[in-house]
């Protein structure tokens, strides 16, 4: 696994989007303050784009935060 860090207030990465299907939160780990660590190698289906598999680092215009 390769872990990156993202800001939950400004990032729009799939790892923290409610449409990215990761109900157990396996691709996220707590970090300091407004930051989370995310598995940059994780790939999950996007419920907004017809179950298309998307990497955690991807972004799109349909982003809605789950945190």
Residue pairs with C-beta under 8 A, 6 or more apart in sequence:
1 39
1 40
1 41
1 42
2 39
2 40
2 41
3 29
3 37
3 38
3 39
3 40
4 37
4 38
4 40
4 57
5 31
5 35
5 36
5 37
5 38
6 13
6 15
6 16
6 35
6 36
6 38
7 34
7 35
8 16
8 34
8 35
8 36
8 65
8 67
9 34
12 59
12 63
13 38
13 56
13 57
13 58
13 59
14 20
14 44
14 46
14 54
14 55
14 56
14 57
14 58
14 59
14 60
14 63
15 22
15 27
15 28
15 36
15 38
15 39
15 42
15 56
15 57
16 28
16 36
16 38
16 65
16 66
16 67
17 46
17 62
17 63
17 64
17 65
17 66
18 64
18 65
18 66
19 46
19 47
19 48
19 49
19 62
19 63
19 64
20 44
20 45
20 46
20 47
20 54
20 56
20 66
21 44
21 45
21 46
21 47
22 28
22 42
22 44
26 39
26 42
27 38
27 39
27 42
27 44
27 56
28 36
28 37
28 38
28 39
29 36
29 37
29 38
30 36
30 37
31 37
36 67
38 56
38 57
39 56
40 55
40 56
40 57
41 55
41 56
42 55
42 56
43 53
43 54
43 55
43 56
44 53
44 54
44 56
45 51
45 52
45 53
45 54
46 52
46 53
46 54
46 60
48 60
48 62
49 60
49 62
